[in-house]
Amino acid sequence: MDEELRLQVVKQYTQLNLKYEKELQEIVLIAAKVCKAPMSSITILDKDTQWLKVKRGLEVDQTPREVSFVHIRLNVKAYW
């Protein structure tokens, strides 16, 4: 995906309030239960920051982009 286009879309989402926050919280809870994980989240990755928009078992609201799983995945050109 074109990074500039992706960042434009991210900017639109970060400027909106989460209209479906209750439903997203339920998805995060289900994901944690299905994966038997103590934490789960829905994140948005902008140019410099990973924003944890909906989360369970995490205290932070943001992290540097470089430490996010999404950043790592976006930089992988192919699977093994």
N, CA, C and O atoms as a GROMACS GRO file, in nm:
protein
  320
    1MET      N    1   0.084  -0.118   0.000
    1MET     CA    2   0.000   0.000   0.000
    1MET      C    3   0.089   0.124   0.000
    1MET      O    4   0.195   0.126   0.062
    2ASP      N    5   0.046   0.225  -0.069
    2ASP     CA    6   0.116   0.353  -0.074
    2ASP      C    7   0.112   0.419   0.064
    2ASP      O    8   0.004   0.445   0.118
    3GLU      N    9   0.229   0.446   0.121
    3GLU     CA   10   0.236   0.500   0.257
    3GLU      C   11   0.172   0.637   0.269
    3GLU      O   12   0.107   0.666   0.370
    4GLU      N   13   0.187   0.722   0.169
    4GLU     CA   14   0.126   0.855   0.174
    4GLU      C   15  -0.027   0.846   0.178
    4GLU      O   16  -0.092   0.917   0.254
    5LEU      N   17  -0.082   0.760   0.097
    5LEU     CA   18  -0.227   0.739   0.096
    5LEU      C   19  -0.273   0.682   0.230
    5LEU      O   20  -0.374   0.727   0.286
    6ARG      N   21  -0.200   0.584   0.283
    6ARG     CA   22  -0.234   0.525   0.411
    6ARG      C   23  -0.235   0.631   0.521
    6ARG      O   24  -0.325   0.632   0.605
    7LEU      N   25  -0.135   0.719   0.522
    7LEU     CA   26  -0.128   0.824   0.623
    7LEU      C   27  -0.243   0.924   0.610
    7LEU      O   28  -0.292   0.976   0.710
    8GLN      N   29  -0.288   0.952   0.487
    8GLN     CA   30  -0.404   1.041   0.467
    8GLN      C   31  -0.529   0.979   0.529
    8GLN      O   32  -0.608   1.048   0.594
    9VAL      N   33  -0.546   0.851   0.507
    9VAL     CA   34  -0.663   0.781   0.563
    9VAL      C   35  -0.654   0.778   0.715
    9VAL      O   36  -0.754   0.800   0.784
   10VAL      N   37  -0.536   0.751   0.768
   10VAL     CA   38  -0.515   0.750   0.914
   10VAL      C   39  -0.551   0.885   0.973
   10VAL      O   40  -0.615   0.892   1.077
   11LYS      N   41  -0.509   0.992   0.908
   11LYS     CA   42  -0.539   1.127   0.958
   11LYS      C   43  -0.690   1.149   0.968
   11LYS      O   44  -0.738   1.209   1.065
   12GLN      N   45  -0.765   1.100   0.871
   12GLN     CA   46  -0.911   1.112   0.876
   12GLN      C   47  -0.968   1.038   0.996
   12GLN      O   48  -1.056   1.089   1.065
   13TYR      N   49  -0.919   0.918   1.022
   13TYR     CA   50  -0.968   0.838   1.134
   13TYR      C   51  -0.930   0.897   1.269
   13TYR      O   52  -1.009   0.893   1.363
   14THR      N   53  -0.810   0.952   1.281
   14THR     CA   54  -0.767   1.005   1.410
   14THR      C   55  -0.840   1.134   1.444
   14THR      O   56  -0.844   1.174   1.561
   15GLN      N   57  -0.899   1.199   1.346
   15GLN     CA   58  -0.974   1.322   1.372
   15GLN      C   59  -1.119   1.293   1.410
   15GLN      O   60  -1.190   1.384   1.453
   16LEU      N   61  -1.161   1.170   1.395
   16LEU     CA   62  -1.298   1.132   1.429
   16LEU      C   63  -1.304   1.074   1.570
   16LEU      O   64  -1.209   1.012   1.617
   17ASN      N   65  -1.416   1.095   1.636
   17ASN     CA   66  -1.440   1.024   1.761
   17ASN      C   67  -1.479   0.882   1.726
   17ASN      O   68  -1.535   0.856   1.620
   18LEU      N   69  -1.450   0.790   1.814
   18LEU     CA   70  -1.487   0.651   1.787
   18LEU      C   71  -1.636   0.633   1.810
   18LEU      O   72  -1.682   0.621   1.923
   19LYS      N   73  -1.710   0.631   1.701
   19LYS     CA   74  -1.855   0.621   1.707
   19LYS      C   75  -1.900   0.485   1.764
   19LYS      O   76  -2.002   0.476   1.831
   20TYR      N   77  -1.823   0.383   1.737
   20TYR     CA   78  -1.861   0.248   1.778
   20TYR      C   79  -1.768   0.196   1.888
   20TYR      O   80  -1.730   0.078   1.885
   21GLU      N   81  -1.732   0.280   1.982
   21GLU     CA   82  -1.635   0.239   2.084
   21GLU      C   83  -1.682   0.118   2.164
   21GLU      O   84  -1.602   0.029   2.194
   22LYS      N   85  -1.810   0.112   2.200
   22LYS     CA   86  -1.861  -0.001   2.278
   22LYS      C   87  -1.842  -0.132   2.200
   22LYS      O   88  -1.797  -0.231   2.256
   23GLU      N   89  -1.877  -0.131   2.073
   23GLU     CA   90  -1.864  -0.250   1.990
   23GLU      C   91  -1.716  -0.289   1.973
   23GLU      O   92  -1.683  -0.408   1.974
   24LEU      N   93  -1.630  -0.190   1.957
   24LEU     CA   94  -1.487  -0.218   1.943
   24LEU      C   95  -1.430  -0.275   2.072
   24LEU      O   96  -1.343  -0.362   2.068
   25GLN      N   97  -1.478  -0.227   2.187
   25GLN     CA   98  -1.435  -0.283   2.315
   25GLN      C   99  -1.474  -0.432   2.324
   25GLN      O  100  -1.398  -0.514   2.375
   26GLU      N  101  -1.592  -0.463   2.274
   26GLU     CA  102  -1.636  -0.603   2.275
   26GLU      C  103  -1.547  -0.690   2.187
   26GLU      O  104  -1.515  -0.803   2.223
   27ILE      N  105  -1.507  -0.638   2.071
   27ILE     CA  106  -1.418  -0.711   1.980
   27ILE      C  107  -1.284  -0.736   2.048
   27ILE      O  108  -1.229  -0.846   2.039
   28VAL      N  109  -1.231  -0.634   2.114
   28VAL     CA  110  -1.102  -0.648   2.184
   28VAL      C  111  -1.113  -0.753   2.295
   28VAL      O  112  -1.022  -0.834   2.313
   29LEU      N  113  -1.222  -0.753   2.368
   29LEU     CA  114  -1.244  -0.852   2.474
   29LEU      C  115  -1.251  -0.993   2.415
   29LEU      O  116  -1.187  -1.085   2.466
   30ILE      N  117  -1.327  -1.009   2.308
   30ILE     CA  118  -1.339  -1.140   2.243
   30ILE      C  119  -1.203  -1.187   2.191
   30ILE      O  120  -1.168  -1.304   2.207
   31ALA      N  121  -1.127  -1.098   2.129
   31ALA     CA  122  -0.994  -1.134   2.078
   31ALA      C  123  -0.904  -1.183   2.190
   31ALA      O  124  -0.834  -1.283   2.174
   32ALA      N  125  -0.907  -1.115   2.303
   32ALA     CA  126  -0.824  -1.156   2.417
   32ALA      C  127  -0.867  -1.293   2.468
   32ALA      O  128  -0.782  -1.377   2.500
   33LYS      N  129  -0.997  -1.316   2.475
   33LYS     CA  130  -1.046  -1.446   2.524
   33LYS      C  131  -1.012  -1.559   2.427
   33LYS      O  132  -0.964  -1.664   2.468
   34VAL      N  133  -1.037  -1.537   2.299
   34VAL     CA  134  -1.011  -1.640   2.198
   34VAL      C  135  -0.862  -1.676   2.195
   34VAL      O  136  -0.826  -1.793   2.183
   35CYS      N  137  -0.778  -1.576   2.205
   35CYS     CA  138  -0.632  -1.598   2.200
   35CYS      C  139  -0.574  -1.632   2.336
   35CYS      O  140  -0.454  -1.658   2.349
   36LYS      N  141  -0.660  -1.633   2.438
   36LYS     CA  142  -0.614  -1.658   2.575
   36LYS      C  143  -0.497  -1.566   2.609
   36LYS      O  144  -0.395  -1.608   2.663
   37ALA      N  145  -0.516  -1.439   2.576
   37ALA     CA  146  -0.413  -1.337   2.596
   37ALA      C  147  -0.457  -1.238   2.703
   37ALA      O  148  -0.575  -1.206   2.712
   38PRO      N  149  -0.364  -1.190   2.783
   38PRO     CA  150  -0.400  -1.092   2.886
   38PRO      C  151  -0.424  -0.952   2.830
   38PRO      O  152  -0.474  -0.865   2.901
   39MET      N  153  -0.390  -0.932   2.704
   39MET     CA  154  -0.408  -0.799   2.644
   39MET      C  155  -0.442  -0.810   2.496
   39MET      O  156  -0.407  -0.908   2.430
   40SER      N  157  -0.511  -0.709   2.448
   40SER     CA  158  -0.540  -0.696   2.305
   40SER      C  159  -0.573  -0.550   2.279
   40SER      O  160  -0.603  -0.474   2.371
   41SER      N  161  -0.565  -0.511   2.152
   41SER     CA  162  -0.591  -0.370   2.120
   41SER      C  163  -0.627  -0.353   1.973
   41SER      O  164  -0.600  -0.439   1.889
   42ILE      N  165  -0.687  -0.240   1.946
   42ILE     CA  166  -0.707  -0.191   1.809
   42ILE      C  167  -0.626  -0.063   1.802
   42ILE      O  168  -0.649   0.030   1.879
   43THR      N  169  -0.532  -0.059   1.709
   43THR     CA  170  -0.441   0.054   1.701
   43THR      C  171  -0.449   0.124   1.566
   43THR      O  172  -0.494   0.067   1.467
   44ILE      N  173  -0.404   0.247   1.568
   44ILE     CA  174  -0.388   0.325   1.445
   44ILE      C  175  -0.243   0.372   1.441
   44ILE      O  176  -0.192   0.426   1.538
   45LEU      N  177  -0.178   0.351   1.328
   45LEU     CA  178  -0.038   0.385   1.314
   45LEU      C  179  -0.023   0.505   1.222
   45LEU      O  180  -0.056   0.498   1.103
   46ASP      N  181   0.027   0.619   1.278
   46ASP     CA  182   0.052   0.734   1.193
   46ASP      C  183   0.201   0.742   1.161
   46ASP      O  184   0.272   0.643   1.178
   47LYS      N  185   0.247   0.855   1.118
   47LYS     CA  186   0.387   0.868   1.073
   47LYS      C  187   0.487   0.837   1.183
   47LYS      O  188   0.591   0.777   1.156
   48ASP      N  189   0.458   0.877   1.307
   48ASP     CA  190   0.554   0.862   1.416
   48ASP      C  191   0.504   0.782   1.536
   48ASP      O  192   0.583   0.743   1.621
   49THR      N  193   0.372   0.758   1.544
   49THR     CA  194   0.313   0.706   1.667
   49THR      C  195   0.215   0.594   1.640
   49THR      O  196   0.144   0.595   1.539
   50GLN      N  197   0.212   0.497   1.729
   50GLN     CA  198   0.107   0.396   1.732
   50GLN      C  199   0.008   0.439   1.840
   50GLN      O  200   0.045   0.448   1.957
   51TRP      N  201  -0.116   0.465   1.802
   51TRP     CA  202  -0.221   0.506   1.895
   51TRP      C  203  -0.304   0.384   1.930
   51TRP      O  204  -0.359   0.319   1.840
   52LEU      N  205  -0.314   0.352   2.057
   52LEU     CA  206  -0.396   0.240   2.101
   52LEU      C  207  -0.536   0.296   2.127
   52LEU      O  208  -0.564   0.347   2.235
   53LYS      N  209  -0.622   0.285   2.028
   53LYS     CA  210  -0.753   0.348   2.034
   53LYS      C  211  -0.849   0.272   2.125
   53LYS      O  212  -0.927   0.333   2.198
   54VAL      N  213  -0.843   0.140   2.120
   54VAL     CA  214  -0.926   0.056   2.206
   54VAL      C  215  -0.832  -0.052   2.259
   54VAL      O  216  -0.759  -0.114   2.182
   55LYS      N  217  -0.834  -0.074   2.390
   55LYS     CA  218  -0.736  -0.167   2.446
   55LYS      C  219  -0.790  -0.238   2.568
   55LYS      O  220  -0.886  -0.194   2.633
   56ARG      N  221  -0.726  -0.351   2.598
   56ARG     CA  222  -0.757  -0.430   2.717
   56ARG      C  223  -0.624  -0.482   2.772
   56ARG      O  224  -0.546  -0.541   2.698
   57GLY      N  225  -0.599  -0.459   2.900
   57GLY     CA  226  -0.478  -0.507   2.962
   57GLY      C  227  -0.355  -0.424   2.933
   57GLY      O  228  -0.243  -0.468   2.959
   58LEU      N  229  -0.372  -0.307   2.880
   58LEU     CA  230  -0.261  -0.217   2.848
   58LEU      C  231  -0.287  -0.083   2.913
   58LEU      O  232  -0.401  -0.036   2.916
   59GLU      N  233  -0.184  -0.021   2.965
   59GLU     CA  234  -0.198   0.108   3.032
   59GLU      C  235  -0.165   0.227   2.943
   59GLU      O  236  -0.211   0.338   2.970
   60VAL      N  237  -0.088   0.205   2.838
   60VAL     CA  238  -0.043   0.316   2.755
   60VAL      C  239  -0.146   0.350   2.648
   60VAL      O  240  -0.222   0.264   2.603
   61ASP      N  241  -0.147   0.476   2.606
   61ASP     CA  242  -0.235   0.521   2.499
   61ASP      C  243  -0.162   0.532   2.366
   61ASP      O  244  -0.224   0.537   2.260
   62GLN      N  245  -0.029   0.535   2.373
   62GLN     CA  246   0.050   0.547   2.251
   62GLN      C  247   0.189   0.491   2.274
   62GLN      O  248   0.237   0.482   2.387
   63THR      N  249   0.254   0.454   2.163
   63THR     CA  250   0.393   0.411   2.167
   63THR      C  251   0.463   0.467   2.044
   63THR      O  252   0.396   0.508   1.949
   64PRO      N  253   0.595   0.471   2.044
   64PRO     CA  254   0.664   0.510   1.921
   64PRO      C  255   0.634   0.409   1.811
   64PRO      O  256   0.622   0.290   1.837
   65ARG      N  257   0.623   0.457   1.691
   65ARG     CA  258   0.592   0.372   1.576
   65ARG      C  259   0.689   0.255   1.564
   65ARG      O  260   0.648   0.143   1.531
   66GLU      N  261   0.816   0.280   1.590
   66GLU     CA  262   0.920   0.179   1.567
   66GLU      C  263   0.900   0.051   1.647
   66GLU      O  264   0.950  -0.054   1.606
   67VAL      N  265   0.829   0.058   1.759
   67VAL     CA  266   0.813  -0.061   1.842
   67VAL      C  267   0.681  -0.134   1.816
   67VAL      O  268   0.650  -0.231   1.885
   68SER      N  269   0.604  -0.089   1.719
   68SER     CA  270   0.473  -0.150   1.693
   68SER      C  271   0.484  -0.269   1.599
   68SER      O  272   0.569  -0.272   1.510
   69PHE      N  273   0.396  -0.368   1.620
   69PHE     CA  274   0.390  -0.482   1.530
   69PHE      C  275   0.350  -0.438   1.389
   69PHE      O  276   0.399  -0.493   1.290
   70VAL      N  277   0.262  -0.342   1.380
   70VAL     CA  278   0.216  -0.294   1.249
   70VAL      C  279   0.333  -0.235   1.171
   70VAL      O  280   0.347  -0.262   1.052
   71HIS      N  281   0.415  -0.156   1.235
   71HIS     CA  282   0.532  -0.098   1.169
   71HIS      C  283   0.623  -0.208   1.115
   71HIS      O  284   0.671  -0.201   1.002
   72ILE      N  285   0.646  -0.309   1.197
   72ILE     CA  286   0.731  -0.420   1.153
   72ILE      C  287   0.669  -0.488   1.032
   72ILE      O  288   0.738  -0.517   0.935
   73ARG      N  289   0.539  -0.514   1.038
   73ARG     CA  290   0.470  -0.581   0.927
   73ARG      C  291   0.472  -0.497   0.800
   73ARG      O  292   0.491  -0.550   0.690
   74LEU      N  293   0.452  -0.367   0.812
   74LEU     CA  294   0.454  -0.281   0.694
   74LEU      C  295   0.591  -0.279   0.628
   74LEU      O  296   0.600  -0.253   0.508
   75ASN      N  297   0.695  -0.306   0.702
   75ASN     CA  298   0.829  -0.303   0.647
   75ASN      C  299   0.877  -0.437   0.597
   75ASN      O  300   0.988  -0.447   0.544
   76VAL      N  301   0.797  -0.541   0.612
   76VAL     CA  302   0.832  -0.672   0.558
   76VAL      C  303   0.780  -0.680   0.415
   76VAL      O  304   0.660  -0.666   0.391
   77LYS      N  305   0.869  -0.702   0.321
   77LYS     CA  306   0.829  -0.704   0.180
   77LYS      C  307   0.764  -0.834   0.139
   77LYS      O  308   0.677  -0.836   0.051
   78ALA      N  309   0.804  -0.943   0.201
   78ALA     CA  310   0.746  -1.074   0.165
   78ALA      C  311   0.750  -1.164   0.288
   78ALA      O  312   0.829  -1.142   0.381
   79TYR      N  313   0.667  -1.263   0.287
   79TYR     CA  314   0.674  -1.363   0.392
   79TYR      C  315   0.791  -1.454   0.363
   79TYR      O  316   0.818  -1.487   0.248
   80TRP      N  317   0.860  -1.493   0.468
   80TRP     CA  318   0.975  -1.582   0.459
   80TRP      C  319   1.009  -1.612   0.318
   80TRP      O  320   1.104  -1.686   0.292
   0.00000   0.00000   0.00000
